[in-house]
């Protein structure tokens, strides 16, 4: 199979997950992040575009310990989307976990590869620490304006999330990439398949830097039913 050969070229022998989905130019790998990122051969990935579990949803640990549907969605009963694991950590454990897999995935990236990570305001400081502890160069932050949110009397609306981004080493200004926006204005998806799904259009814009890279190279994205890498002609290696 064509795609099987591609996986053999980017993963270490004996590490291809038993459960994965694939197409003519894409593959979604289903596995434990801490194990999966170590399976990639060094210098394989051109970019990492991901939306990790925030382990947020409240100021107190009891609030964070709720299910992801309880924290991030108002849908109940048969309309509720599946919960996902790994979102009940305290900030100290979450930062350690993030640092560990960010270090390993950086080893799988080519020099200059960009990384983009969605995050909220509560975990923003911890994420910028984890990114740098893992050896990435923190390049800045873009904003996601969700355009609407629940009003808070006497307080600012919590209508923004953030995209922390950086690179694996130097990132030459001479590469053929246009000036990218610093703020993305897209409402939350209306017909979600994932409880914390992000707008596909925002993911596509984040992938703009990949256009300047080789068309047969790979990127590590969090899995989506309609991966943005496919839209911009790149080979995604998704994981969730």
C-alpha positions in Angstrom: 0.0 0.0 0.0 1.3 3.4 -0.9 0.4 5.0 2.5 1.9 2.0 4.4 5.2 2.7 2.7 5.1 6.3 3.7 4.5 5.4 7.3 7.5 3.0 7.1 9.6 5.9 5.9 8.8 8.2 8.8 8.3 5.8 11.8 10.9 3.6 13.4 10.6 -0.2 12.7 8.0 -1.9 14.7 6.3 1.3 15.9 3.4 1.7 13.5 0.2 1.7 15.7 -2.2 -1.2 15.2 -5.1 1.3 15.0 -4.9 4.1 12.4 -6.8 5.5 9.5 -5.3 6.5 6.2 -6.0 7.7 2.7 -4.0 8.4 -0.5 -2.0 11.1 1.1 -2.8 11.2 4.8 -2.6 9.1 8.0 -4.2 9.5 11.4 -2.3 7.6 14.1 -4.2 6.7 17.2 -2.1 6.2 20.3 -0.5 7.5 23.5 1.2 10.8 22.6 4.2 10.1 24.9 4.9 6.9 23.0 3.9 8.0 19.5 6.1 11.0 19.2 9.1 8.9 20.1 8.3 6.6 17.2 9.1 9.2 14.5 12.5 9.1 12.9 14.6 12.2 13.6 14.2 15.1 11.2 11.0 13.8 9.7 8.3 16.5 10.4 8.1 19.9 8.8 5.6 21.3 11.4 3.6 20.6 14.5 0.1 22.0 14.6 -1.9 20.9 17.6 -4.7 21.6 20.1 -3.6 19.8 23.3 -5.9 19.2 26.2 -6.0 22.4 28.2 -6.7 20.8 31.6 -8.6 24.0 32.3 -12.2 24.8 32.7 -12.1 26.3 36.1 -10.0 28.1 38.7 -10.2 25.2 41.3 -9.1 21.6 40.9 -12.6 20.4 41.6 -13.8 22.3 38.5 -10.9 20.9 36.4 -11.8 17.3 37.5 -15.1 17.4 35.7 -15.6 15.6 32.4 -14.8 17.5 29.3 -18.4 17.8 28.3 -19.3 19.3 31.7 -16.5 21.8 31.3 -16.7 22.8 27.7 -20.1 22.0 26.4 -23.8 22.6 27.2 -24.9 19.6 25.2 -26.4 16.8 27.2 -27.9 13.3 26.8 -27.7 11.8 23.3 -26.5 15.1 21.9 -23.3 15.1 24.0 -20.1 14.5 22.2 -17.6 11.9 23.4 -15.4 12.9 26.3 -11.6 12.7 26.0 -8.8 11.8 28.4 -6.0 13.8 29.9 -7.9 17.0 30.8 -8.0 16.6 34.5 -4.4 17.4 35.4 -3.4 20.1 37.8 -1.1 22.8 36.3 2.1 21.3 37.6 1.4 17.8 36.2 0.1 19.3 32.9 3.3 21.4 32.4 5.5 18.4 33.0 3.5 16.3 30.6 3.6 19.0 27.9 7.3 19.5 28.3 8.0 15.8 27.9 6.2 15.3 24.6 7.2 18.7 23.2 10.8 17.7 23.7 10.4 14.3 22.0 8.4 15.7 19.0 11.1 18.4 18.5 13.6 15.7 17.9 11.4 14.4 15.1 11.2 17.8 13.4 13.5 19.3 10.8 15.5 22.4 11.6 13.4 25.5 11.5 10.1 23.6 11.7 7.3 25.7 13.2 5.0 24.7 16.0 1.6 26.1 16.8 -0.4 25.3 19.9 -3.9 26.5 20.9 -4.3 27.4 24.6 -6.5 29.4 26.9 -5.5 32.2 29.3 -5.3 30.0 32.4 -2.6 27.7 30.9 -0.9 30.3 28.7 2.0 31.0 31.1 2.6 27.3 31.7 2.6 26.5 28.0 5.2 29.1 27.2 7.4 27.7 29.9 7.0 24.1 28.7 7.7 25.1 25.1 11.0 26.6 26.0 12.0 23.9 28.5 11.5 21.4 25.6 14.1 23.3 23.5 11.8 25.2 21.1 12.3 28.9 20.4 9.2 30.8 21.5 8.5 33.2 18.6 5.3 34.8 19.7 1.5 34.5 20.1 -1.4 35.0 17.8 -5.0 35.5 19.0 -8.1 33.7 18.2 -11.1 36.0 18.5 -14.2 33.7 18.9 -16.4 36.8 18.1 -18.9 35.8 20.8 -18.9 34.5 24.4 -20.9 34.6 27.5 -21.0 38.1 29.0 -19.6 38.8 32.4 -21.0 41.8 34.2 -18.2 44.1 35.3 -15.6 42.0 33.6 -14.0 41.5 30.2 -15.6 38.9 27.9 -13.6 35.6 27.7 -13.9 35.6 23.9 -10.2 35.0 23.0 -7.9 32.0 23.0 -4.3 32.0 21.9 -2.0 30.3 19.5 1.5 30.0 21.0 4.0 29.5 18.3 7.7 28.9 17.9 10.3 27.0 15.9 12.9 24.3 16.1 16.0 26.4 16.0 16.6 29.3 13.5 13.7 30.4 11.2 15.2 32.4 8.3 13.2 35.5 7.2 14.2 34.7 3.6 11.9 31.6 3.3 9.1 32.2 0.8 6.2 32.9 3.2 4.0 36.0 3.2 3.2 38.1 6.3 0.8 36.1 8.4 -2.0 37.6 10.5 -1.7 38.0 14.2 -5.4 37.7 15.0 -7.9 35.1 13.6 -11.6 36.0 13.8 -13.8 32.9 13.5 -16.8 31.8 15.5 -16.9 28.4 17.2 -17.9 25.6 14.9 -21.7 24.9 14.9 -21.7 21.2 13.9 -18.9 19.8 16.0 -17.5 16.3 16.0 -15.1 17.0 18.9 -16.1 18.8 22.1 -13.3 21.4 21.8 -13.1 21.5 18.0 -11.5 24.6 16.5 -12.7 26.3 13.3 -11.2 24.6 10.2 -10.5 27.9 8.6 -8.3 28.9 11.5 -6.4 25.6 11.2 -5.9 26.3 7.5 -4.5 29.7 8.2 -2.1 28.3 10.8 -0.9 25.9 8.1 0.0 28.7 5.7 3.7 28.3 6.6 3.7 24.7 5.2 3.1 26.0 1.7 6.7 27.0 1.5 7.8 23.4 2.2 8.2 20.3 0.2 4.8 18.8 -1.0 5.8 15.3 0.0 6.7 16.1 3.6 4.7 15.5 6.7 3.2 17.5 9.5 1.9 16.4 12.9 -1.6 17.7 13.5 -4.3 16.8 16.0 -6.8 14.6 14.2 -9.8 16.1 12.6 -12.4 14.6 10.2 -11.3 17.2 7.7 -7.7 17.9 8.3 -6.4 21.4 7.2 -3.2 19.9 5.8 -5.2 18.1 3.2 -6.7 21.4 2.1 -3.2 23.0 1.5 -1.6 20.0 -0.2 0.4 18.5 2.7 0.7 15.1 4.2 -0.7 15.1 7.7 0.2 12.6 10.4 -2.6 13.2 12.8 -2.8 12.0 16.4 -5.3 12.3 19.1 
